[in-house]
Amino acid sequence: MRYSELTERQLVASYTDGNHKAFEELLNRVQSKVFGKIQMVVRDYELAQDLFQDTICKAIQALKDGQYNEEGKFGAWMMRIAHNLCIDHFRNAKKMQFVRGNDDYNPLDYVSDKAKNVEQLVAKREVSKEVRQLIALLPAEQKEIVMMRIVYDMSFKEIADQLNISINTALGRMRYALINLRKYMEKYQVKLVL
Protein backbone atom coordinates (compact mmCIF):
# COMPACT_ATOMS: atom_id res chain seq x y z
CA MET A 1 0.00 0.00 0.00
CA ARG A 2 1.39 3.42 -0.97
CA TYR A 3 0.42 5.78 1.82
CA SER A 4 1.53 8.86 -0.07
CA GLU A 5 -1.36 8.36 -2.50
CA LEU A 6 -4.06 8.12 0.19
CA THR A 7 -6.20 11.06 1.30
CA GLU A 8 -6.15 12.29 4.88
CA ARG A 9 -9.59 10.74 5.44
CA GLN A 10 -8.34 7.36 4.21
CA LEU A 11 -5.24 7.58 6.37
CA VAL A 12 -7.28 8.45 9.47
CA ALA A 13 -9.63 5.53 8.79
CA SER A 14 -6.65 3.22 8.30
CA TYR A 15 -5.06 4.41 11.55
CA THR A 16 -8.26 3.97 13.55
CA ASP A 17 -8.40 0.42 12.16
CA GLY A 18 -5.01 -0.22 13.76
CA ASN A 19 -2.51 0.69 11.03
CA HIS A 20 0.14 2.80 12.74
CA LYS A 21 2.02 3.51 9.51
CA ALA A 22 -1.01 5.53 8.37
CA PHE A 23 -0.51 7.91 11.29
CA GLU A 24 3.19 8.19 10.46
CA GLU A 25 2.22 9.36 6.96
CA LEU A 26 -0.26 11.87 8.38
CA LEU A 27 2.39 13.16 10.76
CA ASN A 28 5.02 13.40 8.01
CA ARG A 29 2.65 15.62 6.04
CA VAL A 30 2.09 18.17 8.82
CA GLN A 31 4.94 17.93 11.32
CA SER A 32 7.21 20.66 9.95
CA LYS A 33 4.37 23.17 9.73
CA VAL A 34 2.98 22.32 13.19
CA PHE A 35 6.40 22.29 14.86
CA GLY A 36 7.35 25.54 13.12
CA LYS A 37 4.19 27.22 14.36
CA ILE A 38 4.80 26.06 17.95
CA GLN A 39 8.43 27.19 17.86
CA MET A 40 7.43 30.58 16.45
CA VAL A 41 4.96 31.08 19.30
CA VAL A 42 7.02 29.87 22.26
CA ARG A 43 10.45 30.89 20.89
CA ASP A 44 12.20 28.06 22.70
CA TYR A 45 13.34 24.98 20.76
CA GLU A 46 13.22 22.51 23.66
CA LEU A 47 9.84 23.75 24.86
CA ALA A 48 8.57 23.57 21.28
CA GLN A 49 9.70 19.93 21.14
CA ASP A 50 7.81 19.16 24.34
CA LEU A 51 4.65 20.89 23.13
CA PHE A 52 4.93 19.13 19.76
CA GLN A 53 5.13 15.76 21.52
CA ASP A 54 2.09 16.72 23.62
CA THR A 55 0.27 17.68 20.41
CA ILE A 56 1.00 14.25 18.91
CA CYS A 57 -0.18 12.50 22.09
CA LYS A 58 -3.42 14.52 22.18
CA ALA A 59 -4.04 13.84 18.50
CA ILE A 60 -3.50 10.10 18.94
CA GLN A 61 -5.80 10.01 21.96
CA ALA A 62 -8.48 12.00 20.15
CA LEU A 63 -8.29 9.70 17.14
CA LYS A 64 -8.56 6.63 19.36
CA ASP A 65 -11.54 8.18 21.17
CA GLY A 66 -13.25 8.98 17.86
CA GLN A 67 -13.11 12.75 18.44
CA TYR A 68 -11.63 13.66 15.06
CA ASN A 69 -14.06 15.73 13.00
CA GLU A 70 -13.68 14.84 9.32
CA GLU A 71 -15.15 18.16 8.19
CA GLY A 72 -11.80 19.85 8.67
CA LYS A 73 -8.40 18.90 7.36
CA PHE A 74 -6.04 16.90 9.52
CA GLY A 75 -3.30 19.54 9.35
CA ALA A 76 -5.61 22.32 10.49
CA TRP A 77 -6.90 20.08 13.27
CA MET A 78 -3.34 19.39 14.48
CA MET A 79 -2.58 23.13 14.32
CA ARG A 80 -5.60 23.81 16.54
CA ILE A 81 -4.41 21.25 19.09
CA ALA A 82 -0.95 22.85 19.06
CA HIS A 83 -2.50 26.33 19.37
CA ASN A 84 -4.51 25.29 22.42
CA LEU A 85 -1.47 23.69 24.06
CA CYS A 86 0.55 26.89 23.52
CA ILE A 87 -2.20 28.94 25.12
CA ASP A 88 -2.35 26.49 28.04
CA HIS A 89 1.42 26.80 28.42
CA PHE A 90 1.26 30.61 28.60
CA ARG A 91 -1.68 30.46 30.99
CA ASN A 92 0.15 28.08 33.32
CA ALA A 93 3.41 30.02 33.08
CA LYS A 94 1.58 33.19 34.05
CA LYS A 95 0.15 31.50 37.15
CA MET A 96 3.55 30.23 38.32
CA GLN A 97 5.42 32.48 40.68
CA PHE A 98 9.16 32.55 40.39
CA VAL A 99 11.33 33.05 43.46
CA ARG A 100 14.94 33.97 43.86
CA GLY A 101 17.27 31.07 44.33
CA ASN A 102 19.76 32.62 46.75
CA ASP A 103 20.17 32.60 50.51
CA ASP A 104 18.64 36.06 50.87
CA TYR A 105 15.18 34.74 50.04
CA ASN A 106 12.52 35.91 52.45
CA PRO A 107 8.91 34.85 51.77
CA LEU A 108 7.66 37.98 53.52
CA ASP A 109 9.10 40.03 50.62
CA TYR A 110 6.24 38.70 48.50
CA VAL A 111 3.41 39.51 50.91
CA SER A 112 1.63 42.78 50.32
CA ASP A 113 0.79 44.92 53.29
CA LYS A 114 -1.84 46.79 51.29
CA ALA A 115 -4.56 44.23 51.87
CA LYS A 116 -7.92 45.20 50.47
CA ASN A 117 -10.89 45.26 52.71
CA VAL A 118 -13.78 42.88 52.17
CA GLU A 119 -15.91 45.51 50.44
CA GLN A 120 -13.21 46.18 47.84
CA LEU A 121 -12.73 42.47 47.19
CA VAL A 122 -16.46 41.90 46.71
CA ALA A 123 -16.70 44.92 44.36
CA LYS A 124 -13.77 43.68 42.30
CA ARG A 125 -15.30 40.20 42.05
CA GLU A 126 -18.62 41.66 40.86
CA VAL A 127 -16.90 43.85 38.25
CA SER A 128 -14.90 40.86 37.03
CA LYS A 129 -18.08 38.78 36.76
CA GLU A 130 -19.90 41.49 34.78
CA VAL A 131 -16.95 41.98 32.44
CA ARG A 132 -16.75 38.23 31.77
CA GLN A 133 -20.48 38.18 30.97
CA LEU A 134 -20.06 41.08 28.54
CA ILE A 135 -17.05 39.44 26.87
CA ALA A 136 -19.10 36.26 26.41
CA LEU A 137 -21.52 38.26 24.24
CA LEU A 138 -18.81 39.21 21.73
CA PRO A 139 -18.45 37.46 18.36
CA ALA A 140 -15.96 34.56 18.53
CA GLU A 141 -13.11 36.35 16.71
CA GLN A 142 -13.36 39.40 18.96
CA LYS A 143 -13.69 37.31 22.10
CA GLU A 144 -10.56 35.35 21.18
CA ILE A 145 -8.52 38.55 20.71
CA VAL A 146 -9.75 40.02 24.02
CA MET A 147 -8.93 36.81 25.91
CA MET A 148 -5.47 36.52 24.38
CA ARG A 149 -4.68 40.18 25.05
CA ILE A 150 -6.15 40.59 28.53
CA VAL A 151 -6.20 37.14 30.11
CA TYR A 152 -3.04 35.69 28.54
CA ASP A 153 -1.26 39.07 28.37
CA MET A 154 -0.06 38.46 24.81
CA SER A 155 1.21 41.29 22.63
CA PHE A 156 -0.63 42.09 19.41
CA LYS A 157 2.34 40.70 17.47
CA GLU A 158 2.11 37.42 19.39
CA ILE A 159 -1.65 37.33 18.81
CA ALA A 160 -1.19 37.98 15.08
CA ASP A 161 1.46 35.25 14.84
CA GLN A 162 -0.65 32.80 16.85
CA LEU A 163 -3.79 33.34 14.76
CA ASN A 164 -1.90 33.73 11.47
CA ILE A 165 -3.39 37.19 10.84
CA SER A 166 -1.86 40.62 10.39
CA ILE A 167 -1.24 42.90 13.37
CA ASN A 168 -3.68 45.39 11.86
CA THR A 169 -6.38 42.72 11.77
CA ALA A 170 -5.71 41.89 15.44
CA LEU A 171 -5.84 45.57 16.35
CA GLY A 172 -9.02 46.05 14.35
CA ARG A 173 -10.75 43.12 16.03
CA MET A 174 -9.74 44.49 19.44
CA ARG A 175 -11.07 47.93 18.49
CA TYR A 176 -14.43 46.48 17.43
CA ALA A 177 -14.52 44.34 20.57
CA LEU A 178 -14.10 47.46 22.73
CA ILE A 179 -16.79 49.28 20.75
CA ASN A 180 -19.14 46.34 21.22
CA LEU A 181 -18.33 46.13 24.93
CA ARG A 182 -19.24 49.81 25.34
CA LYS A 183 -22.54 49.20 23.50
CA TYR A 184 -23.29 46.21 25.75
CA MET A 185 -22.51 48.30 28.82
CA GLU A 186 -25.01 50.93 27.71
CA LYS A 187 -27.62 48.37 26.66
CA TYR A 188 -27.45 46.41 29.91
CA GLN A 189 -26.76 49.51 32.03
CA VAL A 190 -23.53 48.17 33.43
CA LYS A 191 -21.38 50.68 35.26
CA LEU A 192 -17.89 49.60 36.19
CA VAL A 193 -16.55 51.33 39.26
CA LEU A 194 -13.09 50.31 40.39
C-alpha positions as CSV (number, residue, x, y, z in Angstrom):
1,M,0.0,0.0,0.0
2,R,1.4,3.4,-1.0
3,Y,0.4,5.8,1.8
4,S,1.5,8.9,-0.1
5,E,-1.4,8.4,-2.5
6,L,-4.1,8.1,0.2
7,T,-6.2,11.1,1.3
8,E,-6.2,12.3,4.9
9,R,-9.6,10.7,5.4
10,Q,-8.3,7.4,4.2
11,L,-5.2,7.6,6.4
12,V,-7.3,8.5,9.5
13,A,-9.6,5.5,8.8
14,S,-6.7,3.2,8.3
15,Y,-5.1,4.4,11.6
16,T,-8.3,4.0,13.6
17,D,-8.4,0.4,12.2
18,G,-5.0,-0.2,13.8
19,N,-2.5,0.7,11.0
20,H,0.1,2.8,12.7
21,K,2.0,3.5,9.5
22,A,-1.0,5.5,8.4
23,F,-0.5,7.9,11.3
24,E,3.2,8.2,10.5
25,E,2.2,9.4,7.0
26,L,-0.3,11.9,8.4
27,L,2.4,13.2,10.8
28,N,5.0,13.4,8.0
29,R,2.6,15.6,6.0
30,V,2.1,18.2,8.8
31,Q,4.9,17.9,11.3
32,S,7.2,20.7,9.9
33,K,4.4,23.2,9.7
34,V,3.0,22.3,13.2
35,F,6.4,22.3,14.9
36,G,7.3,25.5,13.1
37,K,4.2,27.2,14.4
38,I,4.8,26.1,17.9
39,Q,8.4,27.2,17.9
40,M,7.4,30.6,16.4
41,V,5.0,31.1,19.3
42,V,7.0,29.9,22.3
43,R,10.5,30.9,20.9
44,D,12.2,28.1,22.7
45,Y,13.3,25.0,20.8
46,E,13.2,22.5,23.7
47,L,9.8,23.8,24.9
48,A,8.6,23.6,21.3
49,Q,9.7,19.9,21.1
50,D,7.8,19.2,24.3
51,L,4.6,20.9,23.1
52,F,4.9,19.1,19.8
53,Q,5.1,15.8,21.5
54,D,2.1,16.7,23.6
55,T,0.3,17.7,20.4
56,I,1.0,14.2,18.9
57,C,-0.2,12.5,22.1
58,K,-3.4,14.5,22.2
59,A,-4.0,13.8,18.5
60,I,-3.5,10.1,18.9
61,Q,-5.8,10.0,22.0
62,A,-8.5,12.0,20.2
63,L,-8.3,9.7,17.1
64,K,-8.6,6.6,19.4
65,D,-11.5,8.2,21.2
66,G,-13.2,9.0,17.9
67,Q,-13.1,12.7,18.4
68,Y,-11.6,13.7,15.1
69,N,-14.1,15.7,13.0
70,E,-13.7,14.8,9.3
71,E,-15.1,18.2,8.2
72,G,-11.8,19.9,8.7
73,K,-8.4,18.9,7.4
74,F,-6.0,16.9,9.5
75,G,-3.3,19.5,9.3
76,A,-5.6,22.3,10.5
77,W,-6.9,20.1,13.3
78,M,-3.3,19.4,14.5
79,M,-2.6,23.1,14.3
80,R,-5.6,23.8,16.5
81,I,-4.4,21.3,19.1
82,A,-0.9,22.9,19.1
83,H,-2.5,26.3,19.4
84,N,-4.5,25.3,22.4
85,L,-1.5,23.7,24.1
86,C,0.6,26.9,23.5
87,I,-2.2,28.9,25.1
88,D,-2.3,26.5,28.0
89,H,1.4,26.8,28.4
90,F,1.3,30.6,28.6
91,R,-1.7,30.5,31.0
92,N,0.1,28.1,33.3
93,A,3.4,30.0,33.1
94,K,1.6,33.2,34.1
95,K,0.1,31.5,37.2
96,M,3.5,30.2,38.3
97,Q,5.4,32.5,40.7
98,F,9.2,32.5,40.4
99,V,11.3,33.1,43.5
100,R,14.9,34.0,43.9
101,G,17.3,31.1,44.3
102,N,19.8,32.6,46.7
103,D,20.2,32.6,50.5
104,D,18.6,36.1,50.9
105,Y,15.2,34.7,50.0
106,N,12.5,35.9,52.5
107,P,8.9,34.8,51.8
108,L,7.7,38.0,53.5
109,D,9.1,40.0,50.6
110,Y,6.2,38.7,48.5
111,V,3.4,39.5,50.9
112,S,1.6,42.8,50.3
113,D,0.8,44.9,53.3
114,K,-1.8,46.8,51.3
115,A,-4.6,44.2,51.9
116,K,-7.9,45.2,50.5
117,N,-10.9,45.3,52.7
118,V,-13.8,42.9,52.2
119,E,-15.9,45.5,50.4
120,Q,-13.2,46.2,47.8
121,L,-12.7,42.5,47.2
122,V,-16.5,41.9,46.7
123,A,-16.7,44.9,44.4
124,K,-13.8,43.7,42.3
125,R,-15.3,40.2,42.1
126,E,-18.6,41.7,40.9
127,V,-16.9,43.8,38.2
128,S,-14.9,40.9,37.0
129,K,-18.1,38.8,36.8
130,E,-19.9,41.5,34.8
131,V,-17.0,42.0,32.4
132,R,-16.8,38.2,31.8
133,Q,-20.5,38.2,31.0
134,L,-20.1,41.1,28.5
135,I,-17.0,39.4,26.9
136,A,-19.1,36.3,26.4
137,L,-21.5,38.3,24.2
138,L,-18.8,39.2,21.7
139,P,-18.4,37.5,18.4
140,A,-16.0,34.6,18.5
141,E,-13.1,36.3,16.7
142,Q,-13.4,39.4,19.0
143,K,-13.7,37.3,22.1
144,E,-10.6,35.3,21.2
145,I,-8.5,38.5,20.7
146,V,-9.8,40.0,24.0
147,M,-8.9,36.8,25.9
148,M,-5.5,36.5,24.4
149,R,-4.7,40.2,25.0
150,I,-6.2,40.6,28.5
151,V,-6.2,37.1,30.1
152,Y,-3.0,35.7,28.5
153,D,-1.3,39.1,28.4
154,M,-0.1,38.5,24.8
155,S,1.2,41.3,22.6
156,F,-0.6,42.1,19.4
157,K,2.3,40.7,17.5
158,E,2.1,37.4,19.4
159,I,-1.6,37.3,18.8
160,A,-1.2,38.0,15.1
161,D,1.5,35.3,14.8
162,Q,-0.7,32.8,16.8
163,L,-3.8,33.3,14.8
164,N,-1.9,33.7,11.5
165,I,-3.4,37.2,10.8
166,S,-1.9,40.6,10.4
167,I,-1.2,42.9,13.4
168,N,-3.7,45.4,11.9
169,T,-6.4,42.7,11.8
170,A,-5.7,41.9,15.4
171,L,-5.8,45.6,16.4
172,G,-9.0,46.0,14.3
173,R,-10.7,43.1,16.0
174,M,-9.7,44.5,19.4
175,R,-11.1,47.9,18.5
176,Y,-14.4,46.5,17.4
177,A,-14.5,44.3,20.6
178,L,-14.1,47.5,22.7
179,I,-16.8,49.3,20.7
180,N,-19.1,46.3,21.2
181,L,-18.3,46.1,24.9
182,R,-19.2,49.8,25.3
183,K,-22.5,49.2,23.5
184,Y,-23.3,46.2,25.7
185,M,-22.5,48.3,28.8
186,E,-25.0,50.9,27.7
187,K,-27.6,48.4,26.7
188,Y,-27.4,46.4,29.9
189,Q,-26.8,49.5,32.0
190,V,-23.5,48.2,33.4
191,K,-21.4,50.7,35.3
192,L,-17.9,49.6,36.2
193,V,-16.6,51.3,39.3
194,L,-13.1,50.3,40.4
